[in-house]
Amino acid sequence: MALAAGAGSLFAVHVTSNTFWLLQSLMGQTTRGTLKTCSVGVSVASVVAILLILPMSLVL
């Protein structure tokens, strides 16, 4: 259950997140560009994580 909650919390990145501002400074992008890039990245990570967790929930 904790893994599923963690995967769900990844789905959207917020502008108030420290990770967002760290990635913006490392990538050298604008706020809008970083928001687009991060949103796609964390959304894909969230979907992949839940797709890996669902089969595990059937076994465990």
N, C-alpha and C positions, 0 to 999 in steps of 0.2 A: 504494500500500500504506500509506503514511503517513497519507493522508486517511482510509482505512478504520479504521486503528488509533485515530486521533483521534476519529472518530465513535463508536467502541465505548467509548472511555474516558469519554465524556460520559454514558453511560447511567444511572449511579447517582451521586448526590451523597452525600458522607460528612459526618458531623457534625464531623469533624476538619478539614474544609476551611476555609481562610480565606474563600473565597467564600461559604460557608454562613453564617458568622457576620456577614459584611458585609451580606448580604441580610437577615438577621434584624434587624440593627440599623436598616437603612434602611426595612424594611417594618413594624417595630414589632410583630412577631408573636411568639408563643411558639415554643419549640423544636419542638414537635410540628407546629404550623401551618406553620412555615417548612420543615420536612422534607417535609410533604405537598406544599406549593406547589412547592418546588425539584425534588422528585423527578419530578413530572408535567412540569414545564417542560423539564428536561434530558433526560428520556426522549423526549419529543416531538422535541426538537432532534436527538437522536441518530438516531432513526428517519428523520426527514426527511433528515438528512445522508447516511445510508447509501443511502436511495432515490435521492438525487442522484448519489452516487458510483458505484453499480452500473452505470448506463447509460454513464457515462464510462469505466469499465473495459473495456467492450466496444469502444469506439471507439479508445482509446489503447493 
